[in-house]
Structures are given as structure tokens and as C-alpha cells.
Amino acid sequence: MAEEKKGWKHIPIGGLIVEPGNSEKYITGGWRTYRPVLDDSKCIHCMICWVYCPDSSVIVKDGKMTGFDYDHCKGCGICAHECPKDAIEMILEES
């Protein structure tokens, strides 16, 4: 027996979160044009990049910025723009 297709009445309302906490399942880093790269010698671990990152892609360990979660980073460049020491450079992704 064929699977019954759902009609428009069965589709959740747009913007409705039907399964909270599932964003880690979606790898969105492929949308990126530019990738943030950390210059560890300039970084003062102020965590401003972590505060401003809309994707929670700044990796912090023991109170220090250690890198980026490139699976989820979309390359918006906010981290680089907000960094007071210019420790983050946006580099064009290689295809």
C-alpha cells in the first residue's frame, strides 16, 4: 500500500519549532563563502567573538577561544568585525 501524502493542512505553521534543540543535526557550514581563521598570537581571549557569534560556532575550552566549529559557521564575519585585536581574518573558501 502506498504511503499517504500529507496535504497543506498537515504541514506545521511556518516558523514553528516542532522539535526543539535539533539545530546541531543540520550541517550549515557549506553555505560559507569566507571562513574565519584565528591568529592565536593576537588573541587575548576576551570572548567578544563568542558573545556575538549568531551560530555558536566559536569553540571555547578552559576560558580560552580555541577555534571555530566549521560545520555550523556560516562565515558571516561578525566575529572578525567585533574582534578588538584583529585576531580573526576572513579567508575566501577554496572550492
C-alpha positions as CSV (number, residue, x, y, z in Angstrom):
1,M,0.0,0.0,0.0
2,A,1.4,3.4,-1.0
3,E,2.2,5.9,1.7
4,E,-0.4,8.7,2.0
5,K,0.9,12.1,1.2
6,K,0.3,14.9,3.6
7,G,-1.8,17.9,2.4
8,W,-1.3,21.5,3.4
9,K,-3.5,21.1,6.4
10,H,-0.9,18.7,7.9
11,I,2.2,20.9,7.5
12,P,3.2,22.9,10.6
13,I,2.8,26.6,10.5
14,G,5.8,28.4,9.1
15,G,8.5,29.2,11.7
16,L,7.0,26.7,14.2
17,I,9.7,24.7,16.0
18,V,8.3,21.2,16.2
19,E,11.5,19.6,17.6
20,P,13.5,22.0,19.9
21,G,17.2,21.6,20.2
22,N,17.8,19.9,16.8
23,S,20.0,22.6,15.2
24,E,23.2,20.6,15.8
25,K,21.8,17.9,13.3
26,Y,22.0,20.4,10.4
27,I,25.4,21.0,9.0
28,T,25.2,24.5,7.6
29,G,28.8,25.4,7.1
30,G,28.6,24.6,3.4
31,W,26.8,28.0,2.9
32,R,30.0,29.8,3.8
33,T,31.9,31.9,1.2
34,Y,34.5,33.1,3.8
35,R,36.0,31.2,6.7
36,P,37.2,32.8,9.9
37,V,40.8,32.0,10.8
38,L,42.3,32.7,14.2
39,D,45.7,34.2,14.7
40,D,46.4,32.8,18.2
41,S,49.4,35.2,18.7
42,K,47.0,38.2,18.6
43,C,44.0,36.7,20.5
44,I,43.6,38.0,24.1
45,H,40.7,35.5,24.8
46,C,38.2,38.3,25.6
47,M,35.3,36.2,24.3
48,I,33.7,39.0,22.3
49,C,33.7,36.7,19.2
50,W,31.9,34.1,21.3
51,V,29.3,36.6,22.5
52,Y,28.5,37.9,19.0
53,C,28.6,34.7,17.0
54,P,25.0,34.0,15.9
55,D,25.7,30.3,15.2
56,S,27.5,29.4,18.4
57,S,30.5,28.4,16.3
58,V,33.3,29.8,18.4
59,I,34.9,27.0,20.3
60,V,35.9,27.8,23.9
61,K,37.9,25.5,26.2
62,D,39.0,26.4,29.7
63,G,38.0,30.0,29.2
64,K,40.0,30.4,26.0
65,M,39.0,30.7,22.4
66,T,40.4,27.7,20.6
67,G,38.9,27.8,17.2
68,F,35.7,27.5,15.2
69,D,33.0,24.9,14.5
70,Y,33.2,25.0,10.8
71,D,30.3,22.5,10.4
72,H,28.0,25.2,11.7
73,C,29.8,28.5,10.9
74,K,28.2,30.3,8.0
75,G,31.0,32.8,7.5
76,C,29.1,36.0,8.4
77,G,32.3,37.7,9.7
78,I,30.7,39.2,12.8
79,C,33.5,37.6,14.9
80,A,36.2,39.2,12.8
81,H,34.4,42.6,12.8
82,E,34.0,42.6,16.6
83,C,37.5,41.4,17.5
84,P,39.3,44.3,19.2
85,K,42.7,42.8,18.3
86,D,42.1,41.8,14.7
87,A,42.9,38.3,15.6
88,I,40.3,36.8,13.2
89,E,40.8,37.1,9.5
90,M,38.1,36.1,7.0
91,I,39.7,33.9,4.2
92,L,37.9,33.1,0.9
93,E,36.8,29.4,0.9
94,E,38.6,27.2,-1.6
95,S,36.2,25.2,-3.8
